[in-house]
C-alpha cells in the first residue's frame, strides 16, 4: 500500500515538536519525506532512535548547513521537492541561505511551510517559548482547570500538535491544491498562537452570546456541568461522562438508577455543584470495570479513563488498529482512514547518504558522480 500522498516529495529541516508532527502525518500517508539533520560531531552515523515516534517514516540525511557546499546540496534537493517544512525562529533559514526567496527562485512551485510559536512577525516573534506560552496568550490555557485552582497545562497537545503541526499539515495540503491551479508555490506562516486561537472558535462564539463564562470550571465543557466530567470509582480509577443531550442524559440517569427529581432540571446551572456531589457519590459505589459493564456501548456517553498502557489494549482501539508496535515501541497508527488509498504501515526512520538521496530524487550531478 502506497498511501494517498504517494509521489509527494517533502524536505524537512529537523526540529522539535510540531514541524516533525506535521511531517510524520505526511509520511504516514505515503509522502517521501527527506529529513535534514545536523551531522554527529564525531562523524558517526546519524543516530536512529525507535522511540522518536515523530521521526518515523522518513529518510534522514545529515548536512552541515554552516558549509556552503551542504547548503547547495540542500538547494538541489529543494529544487526537486513539492514541500519544504522548517520550524526555526524567524530569520534562521534566511541566514543559512535557505530562505523562501532563494528556494522559490529555484523551485517556483514549492510550498514553503514555516512553523513557529509566535509567527513570522509580531512583537513576540523573536522570543523563545513553548507550547504552554502559546496556549496561554490564545486564551485556551485560562479555561482549563478546576474553579479556584491554577490553569492546568493540557500536555502539549493543544499548541504543538493541534494548533501547530496539524494546522501546518492542513496549510500544506491547501497550498498544494492551489499550486495545482496557479502553478505557483507560496509561504505558509503557521503560528501556534494562531492555531490555538482557531481551535477555540466555538468557545469564543459561545462567550459572545453569554453561554460561556470566563470562570474556569463553571461551563458546559470544562467540568462545570455534572453530566460532563470525570468521576472516581470504588477502585480509585476514573470514568468520563459526556451526556449533554437530553436523551443521553436520561439514558445515564436510567442506567444508574437515579430517580431523584433534583436531576430533572439538567441545564439549571445553580444546581450543578450539588448534582456533581450526588453523582460523585453514585459513581463511588462501583468499580470502573462494573461501570463499564453497565454503561459502555450505551447512549449514556460513557468511557473509562484509560492510562497510556491500557489505551492500546481497549477492544475498540484493537478493532480499529488504532495503535501499532514498531521496533518494540507502541505508538498511534496513521489517521485519518482512507477507503481506497489507506495509509501504509508506519516505517522506522532510516539514515540515507547524500549520493543516495540525490539519486533517488533525480539530481543528476551527484547521482552521476556517486
C-alpha positions, 0 to 999 in steps of 0.5 A: 500500500502506497498511501494517498500522498504517494509521489509527494516529495517533502524536505524537512529541516529537523526540529522539535515538536510540531514541524516533525508532527506535521511531517510524520502525518505526511509520511504516514500517508505515503509522502517521501519525506527527506529529513535534514539533520545536523551531522554527529560531531564525531562523524558517526552515523546519524543516530536512529532512535525507535522511540522518536515516534515523530521521526518515523517514516522518513529518510534522514540525511545529515548536512552541515548547513554552516558549509556552503557546499551542504547548503547547495546540496540542500538547494538541489534537493529543494529544487526537486521537492513539492514541500519544504517544512522548517520550524526555526525562529524567524530569520534562521533559514534566511541566514543559512541561505535557505530562505523562501526567496532563494528556494522559490527562485529555484523551485517556483512551485514549492510550498514553503511551510514555516512553523513557529510559536509566535509567527513570522512577525509580531512583537513576540516573534523573536522570543523563545517559548513553548507550547504552554506560552502559546496556549496561554496568550490564545486564551485556551490555557485560562479555561482549563482547570478546576474553579479556584485552582491554577490553569492546568497545562493540557500536555502539549497537545493543544499548541504543538500538535493541534494548533501547530503541526496539524494546522501546518499539515492542513496549510500544506495540503491547501497550498498544494491544491492551489499550486495545482491551479496557479502553478505557483508555490507560496509561504505558509506562516503557521503560528501556534498562537494562531492555531490555538486561537482557531481551535477555540472558535466555538468557545469564543462564539459561545462567550459572545452570546453569554453561554460561556463564562470566563470562570474556569470550571463553571461551563458546559465543557470544562467540568462545570456541568455534572453530566460532563466530567470525570468521576472516581470509582470504588477502585480509585480509577476514573470514568468520563461522562459526556451526556449533554443531550437530553436523551443521553442524559436520561439514558445515564440517569436510567442506567444508574438508577437515579430517580431523584427529581433534583436531576430533572432540571439538567441545564439549571446551572445553580444546581450543578455543584450539588448534582456533581456531589450526588453523582460523585457519590453514585459513581463511588459505589462501583468499580470502573470495570462494573461501570463499564459493564453497565454503561459502555456501548450505551447512549449514556456517553460513557468511557473509562479513563484509560492510562497510556498502557491500557489505551492500546489494549481497549477492544475498540482501539484493537478493532480499529488498529488504532495503535501499532508496535514498531521496533518494540515501541507502541505508538498511534497508527496513521489517521485519518482512514482512507477507503481506497488509498489507506495509509501504509504501515508506519516505517522506522526512520532510516539514515540515507547518504547524500549520493543516495538521496540525490539519486533517488530524487533525480539530481543528476550531478551527484547521482552521476558522480556517486 
